[in-house]
Each structure stands twice: as C-alpha cells, then as structure tokens.
Amino acid sequence: MKPSKDISRLIEIMAALRAPQTGCPWDIEQDFNTIAPYTIEEAYEVADAIQRGDLDDLREELGDLLLQVVYHAQMAEEAEEFAFADVVEAITTKMIRRHPHVFGDETARSAGMAKGMWEKIKAEEKAEKRQARLARGLDPEDHGKGYLDGVPVNLPALTRALKLQEKAARVGFDWGEAAPILDKIEEEIAELREALSSGDTASIKDEFGDTLFALVNLGRHLKLDSEAALSGTNDKFRQRFHHVEQALKDKGHSLEAATLEEMEALWQQAKGKV
C-alpha cells in the first residue's frame, strides 16, 4: 500500500489496521474509551505546534489528529452506527446551516442577518438533537437535569470553568464588571487561609478550587484566556528555571547540591532577563 494525498487511502489504512485476522493486534484491541485520551493528546500537540510557530510540525500533528477522527469513524462503522463519510456530511451540513449569511439566499446574506444567528441556530440544533435522542430512547443531551449540563465534563478544568461561566452569563448570572471579582478573589483567599488553619484537607481543596474558579472568572472579564495565560506562565517558569540550572552548571554546581538561597538569588537574576 502506497501513501496518498487522498483521504480514502487513510481510511483504507485504518480499516486494514483494524482487520480482525490480519490487522495490528494493538489497534484491534482498542475501543472509543481507550482511544479518547490519544485524541485529546493529539489536539494539544496541534496547539503546541501552533504556539511554537513550527508549521512542519503542525502539518504532521494535524495528520495525527485526522487519524484520530478516522479511527473513531472506523470503530463506529464496525458497530454499524456511522462511517467517515457521515462525519463529513454532518459537519458540512452544520456549517452550511449555521452560516446562512454566507450560503443562504439574498435575504439571509443581507447586512445584519449574521448578528445573533449562530446562537439561534445552535439552539434550534440542540432542541432537534434532544428530540432525536428521546425518540431513540436515550437521555437528552443535558440528561434532563439542568441548563449547564451540556458543558462537556471531560474538558480541562480551567476551560470547563470558563465554559460554565460563559453559559451562565447568557442568562444574566454574571458580574457586571471585573472590579468586584477582585473582592471575590480576596474573599476566597481569606476562606482558603481559614481552611489551611483548620488543617481540614477537604476544606482546603474546596476553597482552593473556589479561588481558581474566581480567577478564571476575572480572566474572562479581562478578555483573557486562563488556559493560555497559565500556559505562558508555565513557559516563563521553565525558562527562568533553565537559567538557574545553567548558571549553576557554569559554576560547576548541580541543582541537587545547590541551596535554596543560591537558587533564589539566581532566580531573581533570571527575572531580569525572562
């Protein structure tokens, strides 16, 4: 089998890997649950390549992510649920439907029609999906419990906090501005201090989570992505720590043998550079 730029070749390769008698033993053993973590990991690697500005890596990582889509579609086809072509049809249908100002008639394409259209159409789609699931004897998308239950549970915690807050804000449950959220953060920190004083591990965890949630809310009001902001800080910390490591190495010392005072002094130097 030869490589190809045609998507059908990738689908053929995936089918061959999953073939019961002649396929790859590891691939044959997998299911949706075991593959899901790899799908998430590949999405992060795409984002990492973008962050680094490495377009060669981006091309490769996009291929890895596409493979995940094909993998899930292949398993669904084996279960006689849907195939890759159905995935393509579903997303093209959705994009055309959600952009009547681009693909619709002259009235839909007129100035001002796009405003608010995306959320209106998404709401209609959600209602249709709910009815379809009920017709199949399944729980509705929000499990019939509440307004926020449609926010995916498996999102990274910071991202899920943001999505929950954004959705609550749509019905008016939100701060009017950023300043009062700072007071809320100080309140949460005070409660965290109390929990630390009590030594109650469960309370400490709870109050720490409340503080993080409030910080995400502040970031949202400041038009900052908490995940991206923390990612930038992570990279800054890595660079500064590398400076400490290199400075110690230049002196013939190791991280393990250095004192906290030595590392702190070098850290302060790094802050002036990074």
C-alpha positions as CSV (number, residue, x, y, z in Angstrom):
1,M,0.0,0.0,0.0
2,K,1.4,3.4,-1.0
3,P,1.0,6.8,0.6
4,S,-1.5,9.2,-1.0
5,K,-3.0,12.7,-0.7
6,D,-6.5,11.2,-1.0
7,I,-8.4,10.8,2.3
8,S,-9.7,7.4,1.1
9,R,-6.2,5.9,1.5
10,L,-6.1,6.9,5.1
11,I,-9.5,5.3,5.6
12,E,-8.2,2.1,3.9
13,I,-5.1,2.0,6.1
14,M,-7.3,2.4,9.3
15,A,-9.6,-0.4,8.1
16,A,-6.5,-2.6,7.4
17,L,-5.1,-1.9,10.9
18,R,-8.4,-3.0,12.4
19,A,-9.0,-6.1,10.3
20,P,-9.6,-9.0,12.8
21,Q,-7.3,-11.6,11.2
22,T,-4.6,-9.5,9.5
23,G,-4.6,-6.2,11.3
24,C,-2.4,-4.8,14.1
25,P,-3.1,-6.5,17.5
26,W,-2.9,-3.3,19.4
27,D,-5.2,-1.4,17.1
28,I,-7.7,-4.3,17.1
29,E,-7.9,-4.2,20.9
30,Q,-8.8,-0.5,21.1
31,D,-12.3,1.0,21.6
32,F,-13.7,4.5,21.9
33,N,-12.8,4.8,25.6
34,T,-9.2,3.7,25.1
35,I,-8.6,5.9,22.1
36,A,-10.2,9.1,23.6
37,P,-7.1,10.1,25.6
38,Y,-5.0,9.9,22.5
39,T,-7.4,12.1,20.7
40,I,-7.2,14.8,23.4
41,E,-3.4,14.4,23.4
42,E,-3.1,14.9,19.7
43,A,-5.3,18.1,19.9
44,Y,-2.9,19.5,22.5
45,E,0.1,18.7,20.2
46,V,-1.6,20.6,17.4
47,A,-2.0,23.6,19.7
48,D,1.7,23.2,20.8
49,A,3.0,23.3,17.2
50,I,0.9,26.4,16.6
51,Q,2.3,28.0,19.8
52,R,5.8,27.3,18.7
53,G,5.2,28.5,15.2
54,D,6.5,25.2,13.7
55,L,4.5,24.7,10.5
56,D,6.3,21.5,9.6
57,D,5.3,20.0,13.0
58,L,1.8,21.5,12.5
59,R,1.4,19.5,9.3
60,E,2.4,16.3,11.0
61,E,0.3,16.9,14.1
62,L,-2.8,17.8,12.0
63,G,-2.3,14.4,10.3
64,D,-2.1,12.7,13.7
65,L,-5.3,14.4,14.8
66,L,-7.1,13.5,11.5
67,L,-6.1,9.9,12.1
68,Q,-7.9,10.0,15.4
69,V,-11.1,11.1,13.6
70,V,-10.7,8.3,11.1
71,Y,-10.0,5.8,13.9
72,H,-13.3,6.7,15.8
73,A,-15.2,6.6,12.5
74,Q,-13.8,3.2,11.7
75,M,-14.9,1.8,15.0
76,A,-18.3,3.3,14.6
77,E,-18.6,1.7,11.1
78,E,-17.7,-1.6,12.6
79,A,-20.5,-1.1,15.1
80,E,-22.8,-0.3,12.2
81,E,-23.5,3.2,13.6
82,F,-21.9,5.6,11.1
83,A,-18.9,5.9,8.8
84,F,-16.3,8.6,8.0
85,A,-18.5,9.9,5.1
86,D,-21.3,10.5,7.6
87,V,-19.0,12.6,9.8
88,V,-18.1,14.7,6.8
89,E,-21.7,15.1,5.8
90,A,-22.7,16.1,9.3
91,I,-20.1,18.8,9.7
92,T,-20.7,20.2,6.2
93,T,-24.5,20.3,6.9
94,K,-23.9,22.1,10.2
95,M,-21.5,24.7,8.7
96,I,-23.9,25.5,5.8
97,R,-26.8,25.7,8.2
98,R,-25.0,27.9,10.7
99,H,-23.9,30.4,8.0
100,P,-27.0,31.4,6.1
101,H,-25.4,34.8,5.7
102,V,-22.7,33.1,3.5
103,F,-24.6,30.2,1.9
104,G,-28.2,31.3,2.0
105,D,-30.4,33.4,-0.2
106,E,-30.1,37.1,-0.7
107,T,-32.3,37.9,2.3
108,A,-30.1,35.7,4.6
109,R,-27.0,37.2,3.1
110,S,-28.1,40.8,3.7
111,A,-26.2,43.1,6.2
112,G,-27.1,42.5,9.8
113,M,-28.6,39.0,9.4
114,A,-25.5,37.3,10.8
115,K,-25.8,39.0,14.2
116,G,-27.1,36.5,16.7
117,M,-27.8,33.9,14.0
118,W,-25.1,31.5,15.2
119,E,-26.6,31.1,18.7
120,K,-30.1,31.0,17.4
121,I,-29.3,28.1,15.0
122,K,-27.3,26.3,17.7
123,A,-30.3,26.4,20.0
124,E,-32.5,25.0,17.2
125,E,-30.0,22.2,16.6
126,K,-29.8,21.4,20.3
127,A,-33.6,21.1,20.5
128,E,-33.7,18.9,17.5
129,K,-30.9,16.7,18.9
130,R,-32.7,16.4,22.2
131,Q,-35.9,15.2,20.4
132,A,-33.9,12.7,18.3
133,R,-32.2,11.3,21.4
134,L,-35.6,11.0,23.2
135,A,-37.0,9.2,20.1
136,R,-34.2,6.7,20.3
137,G,-34.9,6.0,23.9
138,L,-31.8,7.8,25.1
139,D,-31.3,10.5,27.7
140,P,-31.5,14.0,26.2
141,E,-28.2,15.9,25.7
142,D,-28.4,17.7,29.0
143,H,-29.7,14.5,30.8
144,G,-32.8,16.5,31.7
145,K,-31.0,17.9,34.8
146,G,-30.2,21.5,34.1
147,Y,-29.1,24.4,32.0
148,L,-25.3,23.8,32.5
149,D,-25.2,20.1,31.9
150,G,-24.5,20.5,28.2
151,V,-20.9,21.7,29.0
152,P,-18.7,18.6,28.5
153,V,-17.3,17.1,31.7
154,N,-14.0,16.0,30.1
155,L,-12.8,19.5,29.2
156,P,-9.6,20.6,31.0
157,A,-10.8,22.1,34.3
158,L,-9.9,25.7,33.6
159,T,-11.6,25.5,30.2
160,R,-14.7,23.9,31.7
161,A,-14.8,26.6,34.3
162,L,-14.8,29.2,31.6
163,K,-17.5,27.5,29.6
164,L,-19.7,27.1,32.6
165,Q,-19.3,30.8,33.4
166,E,-20.0,31.9,29.8
167,K,-23.1,29.8,29.6
168,A,-24.4,31.2,33.0
169,A,-23.7,34.7,31.8
170,R,-26.0,34.2,28.8
171,V,-29.0,34.2,31.2
172,G,-27.7,37.2,33.2
173,F,-25.9,35.3,36.0
174,D,-22.7,37.3,35.9
175,W,-20.7,40.2,37.4
176,G,-21.3,43.5,35.6
177,E,-17.6,44.3,35.6
178,A,-14.2,42.9,36.6
179,A,-13.5,45.0,39.7
180,P,-15.9,43.2,42.1
181,I,-14.4,39.9,41.1
182,L,-11.1,41.0,42.8
183,D,-13.1,41.4,46.0
184,K,-14.4,37.9,45.5
185,I,-10.9,36.5,45.0
186,E,-9.8,38.2,48.2
187,E,-12.8,36.7,50.0
188,E,-11.9,33.2,48.6
189,I,-8.3,33.6,49.7
190,A,-9.4,34.6,53.2
191,E,-11.5,31.4,53.3
192,L,-8.6,29.4,52.0
193,R,-6.4,30.8,54.8
194,E,-9.1,29.7,57.3
195,A,-9.1,26.2,55.8
196,L,-5.3,26.0,56.0
197,S,-5.5,27.0,59.7
198,S,-8.0,24.2,60.3
199,G,-5.9,21.6,58.7
200,D,-9.0,20.1,57.1
201,T,-7.8,18.6,53.8
202,A,-11.3,18.5,52.2
203,S,-11.9,22.2,53.1
204,I,-8.5,23.2,51.8
205,K,-9.2,21.5,48.4
206,D,-12.7,23.1,48.2
207,E,-11.5,26.6,49.0
208,F,-8.5,26.3,46.6
209,G,-10.9,25.3,43.8
210,D,-13.2,28.2,44.6
211,T,-10.2,30.5,44.3
212,L,-9.1,29.1,41.0
213,F,-12.7,29.4,39.7
214,A,-12.9,33.1,40.7
215,L,-9.5,33.7,39.0
216,V,-10.9,32.2,35.8
217,N,-13.9,34.5,36.1
218,L,-11.6,37.5,36.4
219,G,-9.7,36.4,33.4
220,R,-12.9,36.1,31.4
221,H,-14.0,39.7,32.3
222,L,-10.5,40.9,31.3
223,K,-10.9,39.1,28.0
224,L,-8.0,36.8,28.9
225,D,-8.0,33.0,28.2
226,S,-7.0,31.4,31.6
227,E,-5.6,28.3,29.9
228,A,-3.4,30.5,27.5
229,A,-2.3,32.8,30.4
230,L,-1.2,29.8,32.5
231,S,0.5,28.2,29.6
232,G,2.5,31.4,29.1
233,T,3.4,31.5,32.8
234,N,4.4,27.8,32.6
235,D,6.8,28.6,29.7
236,K,8.2,31.6,31.6
237,F,8.8,29.4,34.7
238,R,10.6,26.8,32.6
239,Q,12.9,29.4,31.0
240,R,13.8,31.0,34.3
241,F,14.4,27.7,35.9
242,H,16.6,26.8,33.0
243,H,18.6,30.0,33.7
244,V,19.1,28.8,37.3
245,E,20.2,25.4,36.1
246,Q,22.6,26.8,33.5
247,A,24.1,29.3,35.9
248,L,24.8,26.6,38.5
249,K,26.3,24.4,35.8
250,D,28.6,27.2,34.8
251,K,29.8,27.4,38.4
252,G,30.4,23.6,38.4
253,H,27.4,23.0,40.7
254,S,24.3,20.9,40.3
255,L,20.6,21.6,41.1
256,E,20.6,18.8,43.6
257,A,23.6,20.2,45.5
258,A,22.5,23.9,45.4
259,T,20.9,25.5,48.4
260,L,17.6,27.3,48.2
261,E,19.3,30.6,48.8
262,E,21.6,30.0,45.8
263,M,18.7,29.1,43.6
264,E,16.6,32.1,44.8
265,A,19.5,34.5,44.0
266,L,19.8,33.1,40.5
267,W,16.0,33.1,40.1
268,Q,16.0,36.9,40.8
269,Q,18.7,37.3,38.1
270,A,16.5,35.3,35.7
271,K,13.5,37.5,36.3
272,G,15.5,40.4,34.9
273,K,16.1,38.5,31.7
274,V,13.0,36.5,31.1
